[in-house]
Amino acid sequence: MSSHSRADLFGLVSHNLPRWLVISVVIVTLLLLVAHPLGWILWNSVHDDTTQKLSLVNYRRIFSSASLWVPIVNSLIVAFSVAFFSTLIGVPLAWLVSRTDMPGRGLVRAMTMTAFVTPSFIGALGWILLAAPRAGWLNVGWQNLTSSDWPLFDIYTMTGTIFVCSIYTVPYTFSLVASAFDEMAVELEDAATTLGAGKWRTMLTITIPLARPAFLVGFILSFIQGMTLFGVPAFLLTPSGTRVVTTQLAEFYQLFPPEIFLAAAYCMPLLVVTGGLFWVRRRLLGRRQFVTIGGKSLRTRRIELGARARWVGFAFAMIVPVTAVFLPFAALILVSLSKAWGMGPSLDNFTLDWYRWALWENGETQRAMINSLVYAGLAATLGMILGTVVAFISERKLFSGAAILGALATMPIIIPGIVLSVGFFSAYTRPPFGFYGTSMLVIIAFVATFLPIAYSQATTTIKGISADLERAARSVGAGEIRAFLSITAPLMRTGLISGWLLVFIPIMRELSVVIFLVSPQTNVMTTLIYNYKDGGNYEAVAATSVVLLAGTLVIVLLARLFVGQGSRRTRKIQTMEENS
């Protein structure tokens, strides 16, 4: 080989080496975060934990024992019921807020989204304080008022669990359907009105069919949420001995030694259901493509309900704010300010001692608050970096198999959090890793769980940035990495900040994905509240829950303010560029 040919080969290799180093690191990272834990679940599920040989003994144990397959049936009942009621409430709620002249639309939307950011297990705790059969304040008030020996409510039932799960799942359906209504062009509705269709006929024949895909997605997401929730069933069904899949998984890990192999097999129904539902959603939405032809319309068609119907609609719309926000929040605040829960709210029972205990005197709470902030911050940052790099590689098609990386990055969206917890426990608590009880394990579990959000946000942002600027930078000698860091990344700044917040906030409220992974030194606020509840000190649990809720809501408000300012700056710059 001539010296000239060797120089060309060296230049080609040195030019492409950074790209392949980055791609290799990304591939290894995705395999470790997603494929490795999932692979251990599959491996353990088909092996005997005593002989370590290939076996279906775990599946035989599950389906030959009523005590193990009944929780699966219970989970399906809860999931279908939650999806049904969430859709039944969420769809009309979205229509009332987005398309009618109902009063208080802004309040209802804000309170419904407050329910969205509220951890559902804390909502369950609030309803325990309200509707526990013996000590719940609603039941005590009812019995004092009527002299009845029977409680008005019993929250420790399947009905109570379905109720609490549903009111905290409605925001999923509401947000999807409301967005569909908000973004819907009104030209077709105008055409129907011009041809003589009344407002109700227009709604039934035009508006509803156009939003039908959002109904479907909302139903499926609500079903998955009802199937995979852990905190609400753990709080409300454990006292009665009723189990669902997620609480049964927790019981496997409470045994000594833990039933790790049986737990892995028990995860498979959840994986099959969630994976199948996402596949069905994709197939159905693929067949039902609704396209409106025309320019974007900034108008919003408001249906006039009439004087009486407006307030009937408002009363219906307040179901979620009252049951998911006002009542449980009030119960938590009042109990947190009480010397003893059973004495009821009164001036003689008022105290701030539990907040002083939680914020200044209790080292566990202080450590958990710091852990939550640090872990969420690091996980959101690492997740956004990884998601952005994967999105760039996939969107710019830097190699022929780039789409596989995108598929790996989105795979955790179909894996329930508690299943990922089982996978990370199996994969990283044994040699050579030995991460059990470490902050590293908690952080990487958070990164894997919320990577799909980071990837999706980064993909959306990159799609709006032309590749021409990167090509121009490379034409003057900049490498791909330098072009990305100096050109693309700065243009993605607002989108990346929004994505970071979208990852940070749900991490702060996440329980199921780390329930098997934390130790006393690595507890976060959600696991600490879960552990405190078992101790029965509801005053302390309420104070700790209020601290978490207040912190989360403050972060959400600051995030909305910050992102809103960034969006306004971006629009201002775009307007100046257009005018120039």
WOURJO-V743631 format. One record per pair of residues at least 6 apart in sequence whose ideal C-beta (glycine too) atoms are under 8 Angstrom apart, sorted by the first residue. I is the first residue (numbers start at 1). J is the second residue. Records with the same first field share a line. If there is no record, write none. Layout:
I=J, J
//
This chain:
1=9
15=479
18=479, 480, 481
19=398, 480, 481
22=389, 393, 481
23=393, 398, 399
26=386, 389, 390, 393, 405
27=405
29=386
30=386, 390, 405, 408, 409
31=408
33=444, 447, 448, 451
34=408, 409, 411, 412, 448, 451
35=408
36=427
37=420, 423, 424, 426, 427, 428, 448
38=411, 415, 423
39=427
40=264, 423, 426, 427
41=264, 267, 268, 271, 419, 422, 423, 426
42=264
43=264
44=260, 261, 263, 264, 265, 426
45=58, 59, 261, 264, 265, 267, 268
46=54, 55, 56, 58, 265
47=53, 54, 55, 261
48=55, 57, 58, 261
49=259, 260, 261, 262
58=261, 262, 264, 265, 266
59=265, 268
61=68, 262, 265
62=68, 69, 262, 265, 266
63=69
68=248, 266
70=243
71=243, 244, 245, 247, 248
72=245, 269
74=158, 242, 243, 244, 245
75=226, 227, 244, 245, 246, 269, 270
76=227, 273
77=158
78=158, 161, 162, 165, 226, 227, 233, 244
79=223, 224, 225, 226, 227, 273
80=223, 226
81=162, 166, 226
82=162, 165, 166, 169, 222, 223, 225, 226
83=169, 219, 220, 222, 223, 226
85=162, 166, 170
86=166, 169, 170, 172, 173, 218, 219, 222
87=173, 215, 218, 219, 222
89=166, 170, 173, 319, 320
90=170, 171, 172, 173, 174, 177, 218, 222
91=173, 177, 215, 218
92=316
93=108, 112, 170, 174, 316, 317, 319, 320
94=173, 174, 177, 178, 180, 181
95=177, 181, 203, 207
96=102, 105, 108, 313, 316, 317
97=105, 108, 109, 112, 174, 178, 317
98=178, 181, 182, 300
99=181, 203, 207, 300, 301, 302, 303
100=302, 303, 304, 305, 310, 313
101=302, 303, 304, 305, 310
102=108, 305, 310, 313, 314, 317
103=310, 311, 314
104=314, 317, 318
107=321
108=314, 317, 318, 321
109=178
111=320, 321, 325, 326
112=170, 171, 174, 320, 321, 324
113=171, 175
114=321, 324, 325, 553
115=123, 167, 168, 170, 171, 320, 321, 324, 325
116=168, 171, 172, 175
117=505, 509, 552, 553, 556
118=168, 324, 325, 509, 549, 552
119=231, 509, 511, 526, 548, 549, 552
120=164, 165, 168, 169, 229, 231, 232
121=230, 231, 232, 234, 235, 511, 526, 529, 530
122=328, 332, 529, 545, 548, 549
123=164, 167, 168, 232, 324, 328
124=155, 164, 231, 232, 235, 236
125=235, 328, 332, 529, 533, 538, 541, 542, 545
126=327, 328, 329, 331, 332, 545
127=155, 160, 163, 164, 236, 327, 328, 331
128=136, 155, 235, 236, 538
129=136, 137, 328, 331, 332, 335, 341, 538, 542
130=136, 137, 138, 153, 155, 327, 328, 331
131=138, 139, 151, 152, 153, 154, 155, 160
132=139, 155, 156
133=139, 151, 153, 154, 155, 156
134=151
135=341, 342
136=151, 153, 155
137=331, 344
138=152, 153
139=151, 152, 153
140=344
142=148, 151, 152
143=149, 151, 152
153=160
154=160
155=163, 164, 236
156=236, 237, 239, 240
157=236, 240, 242
158=237, 242
160=236
161=232, 233, 236, 237
162=226
163=323
164=232, 236
165=225, 226, 229, 232
166=226
167=319, 320, 323, 324
168=232, 324
169=222, 225, 226
170=320, 324
171=320
172=218, 221, 222, 225
173=215, 218, 219, 221, 222
174=218, 320
176=214, 217, 218, 221
177=211, 214, 215, 218
179=214
180=210, 211, 213, 214
181=207, 211
182=300
184=207, 210, 211, 292
185=292, 294, 295, 296, 297
186=297, 299, 300, 301
187=292, 294, 297
188=206, 210, 292
189=202, 206, 207, 301
190=301
192=201, 202, 205, 206
193=199, 202
197=205, 206
199=303, 304
203=303
209=290
210=290, 292
212=288, 290
213=284, 285, 288, 290
216=281, 284, 285
217=281, 285
220=277, 278, 280, 281
223=277
224=273, 274, 277, 416
227=245, 270, 273, 274, 416
228=246, 270, 274, 416, 417, 418, 419, 512
229=246, 512
230=246, 247, 250, 417, 418, 511, 512, 515
231=511, 512, 526, 530
233=243, 244, 246, 247
234=246, 247, 250, 530
235=533
237=243, 244, 247
238=247
243=251
245=266, 269, 270
246=270, 416, 418, 512
248=266
249=263, 266, 267, 418, 422
250=418, 515, 516
252=258, 259, 260, 262, 263, 266
253=259, 260, 263, 425, 516
260=422, 425, 426
263=422
264=422, 426
267=416, 418, 419, 422, 423
270=416, 418, 419
271=414, 415, 416, 419
274=414, 415, 416
275=414
278=413, 414
305=313
329=549
331=542
332=542, 545, 546, 549
333=542, 546
334=345
335=341, 538, 539, 542
336=354, 355, 539, 542, 543, 545, 546
337=350, 351, 352, 354
338=344, 345, 349, 350, 351, 539
339=349, 350, 351, 353, 539
340=349, 539
341=538, 539, 542
343=349
354=539, 540, 542, 543
355=543, 546, 547
357=365, 540, 543
358=365, 540, 543, 544, 547
359=365, 366, 547
360=366
364=520, 523, 528
365=528, 544, 547
367=521, 523
368=523, 524, 525, 527, 528
369=525, 547, 551
371=439, 442, 522, 523, 524, 525
372=508, 524, 525, 526, 548
374=439
375=439, 442, 443, 446, 507, 524
376=446, 504, 507, 508
377=504
378=443
379=443, 444, 446, 447, 450, 503, 507
380=450, 454, 500, 501, 503, 504, 507
381=500
382=443, 447
383=446, 447, 450, 451, 453, 454, 503
384=454, 457, 458, 496, 499, 500, 503
386=409, 447, 451, 454
387=409, 451, 453, 454, 455, 456, 457, 458, 499
388=454, 458, 462, 489, 492, 496, 499
390=405, 406, 408, 409, 455, 458
391=406, 409, 455, 458, 459, 461, 462
392=398, 458, 462, 484, 488
393=399, 402, 405
394=402, 403, 405, 406, 409, 459
395=459, 462, 463
396=402, 462, 467, 470
398=480
406=455, 459
409=451, 452, 455
410=452, 455, 456
411=452
412=420, 448, 449, 450, 451, 452
413=452
415=423
416=512
417=449, 510, 511, 512, 513
418=512, 513, 515
420=445, 448, 449, 513
421=445, 512, 513, 514, 515, 516, 517
422=516
424=441, 444, 445, 448, 516, 517
425=436, 516, 517
427=433
428=434, 435, 436, 441, 444
429=435, 436, 441
435=441
436=517, 519
437=518, 519, 521, 522
438=519, 522
439=522
441=517, 522
442=514, 517, 518, 522, 524
445=513, 514, 517
446=507, 510, 513, 514
449=510, 513
450=503, 506, 507
453=499, 502, 503, 506
454=499, 502, 503
457=495, 496, 498, 499, 502
458=492, 495, 496, 499
460=495
461=492, 495, 496, 499
462=488, 492
464=495
465=488, 491, 492
469=487, 488, 491
470=480, 483, 484, 487, 488
473=482, 483, 486, 487
474=480, 483
478=486
489=496
493=566
494=563, 566, 567, 569, 570
497=562, 563, 566
498=563, 566
501=555, 559, 562, 563
504=555
505=552, 555, 556, 559
508=525, 548, 551, 552, 555
509=526, 548, 552
510=526
511=526, 527, 530
514=524, 526, 527
515=527, 530
518=524, 527
523=531
525=544, 547, 548
526=548
528=544
529=541, 544, 545, 548
532=540, 541, 544
533=541
535=541
//
